[in-house]
Amino acid sequence: MRLPPGIRRYADHPFWQAVTILVLAYVLIVFVIPLLPGSALVPKSVVLQYMATVLVGVLIYVSDNEGRWRRFQEPIRAMLIERRLKLVRAGVLVAVTLLVGCLTLGQVRTTVSAPPNLRSIHPAPPADITFRGKTMTLTGLENPLRREPDSLAADLALGKRVYYQNCLPCHGDHLDGQGHYASGFNPLPANFQDNGTIAQLTESFVFWRIAKGGPGLPREGTPWNSAMPVWEDFLSEREIWSVILFLYDQTGWKPRTWEKSGEQGAGSGHD
Amino acid sequence: MSDVLLLVQAAADTTHAYRDFPLIGARAAVWIAAEVHLMFAAFVLGVPMFAVVTEAIGIFGGDERYDRLSKEFTRLLLVAYSATAIWGAILVFFLATLYPRFWAYLTAVFGTSMWVYASLFFVESFTLYLYYYGWDRWKKGRAKLWHWTLGILLNVWGTIVMFIANSWLTYMMTPPRDITPTTDPTTIKLWHAIANATWMPINVHRLIANVVFGGAIVGAYASYRFLASRTAEERAHYDWMGYVGNFIAISALIVLPFAGYWLGREIYQYDQSMGITMMGGFMSWLWVIQAFLIAVLFLTGNYYLWVGMERIPGAERFRPYTKWLLVVLVLGAIVWGTPHTMIADSKELAAMGGSHHPFLGALGVMSAKNTAVNLMILTTFLSFLMYRRANRRPVVPWADTGTRIQGAMFLVAAGIVLFYGIRGYFVEAIVRIGYSVYQVLAVLSCILFVTVIDILMARGAQSLGAIQWGKMPPRSQYALFILAVTFTWLMGLMGFARSGIRQYWHVWQVVEDTSKYAATPALGYAARMISLCVLIFLSLVAFVFWLGGLAEKSTFVSQGEARHVGH
């Protein structure tokens, strides 16, 4: 497709190419990505990160060649010094001042929402825990119910009952963290359907999280602000392993497995 | 039982275990001393590697320019070496006076190796003096070879010194499992303590990192001298020097992540909770920052090559392609920097249904990140290949076929990386981890075979003109500065991650830190401390550079001598 000469003059100019790329990138990140199926709005911190990366890319593009770099500077130079562009100059001055003012106001004004916090999602589990007086070594620990295939259906049914009696209000009917009480919590209850939660974890990790709840989270990375109860006070060991079976069965995820002998340490936590 | 013992130990640690440092506190004092010492140590270990290689090129290639370059750097070493020793002494004094009980423990375990360390330091110093002051005396024939051997010895002593110091810090991280809080330190066998789980991975990682750092510092020095040059000849010399430094830094950088991966794996195997704290826990944000900084390195390194192509006749053939390489690098940087857990306010969290973005969250996992970084490495290699070929036209009869094979190798490597990257989403984690090995092997094989073909193809190649050294815009030199600053910053950042995962332990699960500074610092505080250390180090290095210029004339050579056009 041939562009009209008037438009092509701008389309071929590195300055306007740079402006166009930045505008398109912003539109794509802020408006198009949220519209994609199953997507959501992009947090401001990520928008800033992406735009900074694109800006660096654009600056590299316009300056990695002497001719292009000179052409890129032409309109800026002209706007700053040419008499005929006095109005544009004043307009840019006002626009930049307003922009800086708005950004500053956005940073300092008082709002009712809590400031965003940096939350780590993978608390490091201890090597062993004490469950109702019994010491359990988490490293290398598998779900013992999986070794009993005959009773698996019964265990799943037990897990389902435990889930609906205890977990449903927060983690929801779809196991997606959208229970009736979910909106009252920050951080939100874990979404088991997300590929970033139980799909990345060993069952021993999930057992530790259910058994010890929010109060059992490690000292580092505090405050966790987790509302998860200490379920070992209410559920038996079998009930917890059963509900773990149910979580994986319902979501279709497979629990993370341990590496073979001598390498068991590398199999948990993150991917 | 061990909890009770730890409690007893903590109770015993009252007034005599720790002292404080005025204003900044004991921890900050040790932090600064250790970090700046380490940065200088990397300088005095990295630059001799660089010097001995360039001296060898000078000897065996017959280009005296390399020999002078090597000498110029050895001159800088003299001052940097003193600075390393001074900061090392400050660190030892701080440890002995501020953490006396812990220091006594370390000396009880490692006393003998500390004597060896001091002796080797002595030997290393005198090897350096002989190497530098004997440069002009042992300049020709067999004597020159002996001189070069001194350079090799300098590297050998330096490497052993580093290995010894590494054993102390790795013991603090990963003491052998049979050592407990009740073990009497005097009964621990020295080799048992030295050969701990992370000792060799750290040795290898630091060795490669020192080459990277040495190259980056050389590049920064060259850019400083380039910007201060008064003649075209001087500019040409320092432009060439900057190129050599950058080339070495980026080449070694490409293999560094693999050594880092080995280290990370050893940490996981030693103690999974330590590994998770580092990679997935509260230290995980450091890896997002690291991704950013490494993306800066890739972008800056490529930028320097692309700007440099302007001074190479024939490079215009490749210019239209660089923008597409840039697109790959920017997309790679975006993917690599996408956090798995996003910083979001409560409204954003509610909209996303948690701290994982339902769409972009897919970019936050290792499958995406491994794919991105491997493609960025391939792209950087392609940039370098274009740079290398810019002023040559191959004349071998199979040149077209060779180029097609090279192109096919790139496509196959990129295809393998993408295939395993996408497939990683559909398999369980334990299988996915193994995929990164296939991706890395594909990239390394491509680099190796394409380079071999390129060397064979360059035989008797027609020259399209010599590189016009010195014809570089100043902004290209700032790119070299950015590389050096970013490397230094990365070193401080990753050093904190490695050290910080010990949390409130001097020696992991053996000697507890019961001082008031036992809590692991917040990331913001750590970032400020690391930046302060980088600032102190770079200010001192700037002083060393200035001294280097003050002491003697620069080593640029006249036009007649500098006919070498090489890459």
Interface residues (C-beta under 8 A of the other chain):
Chain A: I33 L36 G38 S39 A40 L41 V42 P43 K44 S45 V46 Q49 Y50 T53 V54 V56 G57 I60 Y61 S63 D64 N65 E66 W69 S113 A114 P115 P116 N117 L118 R119 S120 I121 H122 P123 A124 P125 P126 A127 T139 D176 G177 Q178 S183 N186 P187 L188 A190 N191 D194 N195 G196 T197 A199 Q200 P218 R219 E220 G221 K254 R256 T257 W258 E259 E263 Q264 G265 A266 G267 S268 G269 H270 D271
Chain B: R265 Y268 Q269 Y270 D271 Q272 S273 M274 G275 I276 T277 M279 G280 G281 F282 S284 W285 A295 V296 L299 N302 Y303 W306 V307 E310 R319 T322 K323 L326 V327 L329 V330 A333 I334 G337 T338 P339 H340 T341 M342 I343 A344 D345 S346 K347 E348 L349 A350 A351 M352 G353 G354 S355 H356 H357 P358 F359 L360 G361 A362 G364 V365 M366 S367 Y425 E428 A429 I430 R432 I433 P473 R475 Q503 T520 L523
